[in-house]
Amino acid sequence: GRIQAVESALGPAPIADALPFIINPDLLADSVVYSGLDSRLVGKAAYLEAARAWSTVLPQRLRAFEVDSMTTLPPDGRRVVCARYLLRFQAPVPPQVLPAQRARLARARLEITADGWVVVTAQISTTLTLDPSGRVVRHTETLVADPFSVTNSIAHFNLLKARAHARGGAPSALSEPVAYWAALRGMMRIELEEAVRRSQSDELAVLTDASVTDEQFEQAFRWFILQNLLAGAALPATVYLALKAPAI
């Protein structure tokens, strides 16, 4: 990807060169905390393990994976570094089983390859807080593009699924359904928070956080599962996409 170089307390552009996966322990504080994209990590060891897994597994599981348009601002007076970048890759287009699916995908006018894949991008906003020595003490990431659009839905779901595979921990026979379930939950949370944000007035959106509590999310997720069970669905990815908001 294209990196816009900056200066930091540790020398010429180490943060910009390290993103999006900071695997150099010298750039991290021992107490570093990562939060975002349905993950929370505490401590340098946990952070490095996850970052190394992401840097290896994502290019393996996401076809034609690349990092592009990396833009990083210098640390401000609060020792905060802001960055934004794209993860671009190819993902399979979900089967179009239901009429709502066919209509929604037709409206998106996707440029589909001969083997049924589409190029998608996930736009990520990153905030790094540095300690007095210039090491990262807090790292937060969010997906900033509209989660209800077709291409963003495909991108976000496949990215979260690949990150779930990187976490591992499940027996090989269960790794795919476990990763699917994690991605489904992650997508639901992102969409719920976006729905909350859109329901707020402009003034309230500035003054308050659009995040939802764990209790609110679990209640909404249980209702989503119940709706699918009542409809006789087995929760394949195709039904999930069909039940999403129709906005593109």
Number of C-alpha atoms within 10 A of each C-alpha: 12 10 17 14 17 18 15 21 17 13 10 12 17 17 27 22 16 13 17 21 17 21 20 13 14 12 19 25 18 16 14 21 20 22 14 14 20 17 15 13 17 15 16 21 15 14 24 18 14 22 19 15 18 21 16 13 17 23 15 12 18 19 15 12 18 15 18 16 15 20 17 23 16 18 18 11 7 10 18 18 22 16 20 21 22 20 21 22 23 21 24 17 19 18 14 17 11 11 9 16 21 13 13 20 19 12 13 13 10 15 10 14 12 7 8 13 17 18 20 23 24 23 20 18 17 19 17 20 21 23 17 11 13 20 22 28 21 20 21 17 19 16 18 15 15 16 26 20 18 24 22 20 22 24 26 24 24 26 23 23 26 23 24 25 23 21 17 14 11 13 9 9 8 10 15 16 12 19 22 20 15 20 24 20 18 20 21 21 23 22 18 20 17 18 15 14 18 12 12 13 10 10 8 12 14 11 9 10 11 18 15 15 11 10 9 12 18 15 11 15 17 11 12 14 14 13 13 16 12 8 9 9 13 11 14 11 14 15 19 17 23 20 13 18 14 15 12 15
